[in-house]
Amino acid sequence: MKKLIICITTITLVYLTSCQKKPDVGGTATQKMSNEWWVKLYDPGGTELTDFGHIATYNTSANTNNQIWIDDQGEIWDFKIKVNADPSNLSFSANQAVSVVDQYNIKVTVTDGKIIENGGHSKNGVITDSIYMKIEFEDDPGTVYTIRGHARTRFAEDDYH
């Protein structure tokens, strides 16, 4: 009799816990600004300096809506900085943010940063968001570069490398 009660209790518990709805974890505070991007670097005169490189924008560990990371993953200039973000305007900026790349802790200033919904096209013509920013690096003071490009679609045929 004792074994039967244990067996029925176990089956009941398994049944009840398997039917529970999983909680909705939702998104991050900056999910509208978080993405992977294919971008190029341009000099102040508009001359293209790089092929497409891969960068990322994403939330900080604090998950607040007023800061995001910009991480070029060593493909443009080798920087990773926290910038001030305004998700309502899809804009961002930083004044001498210190890059956290090991052995290369330069200061970086970002102005006119913005994400434009449906403002870009992928390699194969898919409409994507675009990203734009003016950027100045401490190790090249006075030179304001432009970084601009479009969102990564995650389709292999739209990737550049």
Secondary structure, DSSP 8 states (H G I E B T S, - for coil): -HHHHHHHHHHHHHHHHHT---------TTTTT-EEEEEEEE-TT--B-SS-EEEEEEE-TT--TTEEEEE-TTSSS--EEEEEEETTTTEEEEEEEE---TT---EEEEEEEEEEEEEEE-TTS-EEEEEEEEEEETTSTT-EEEEEEEE----GGG---
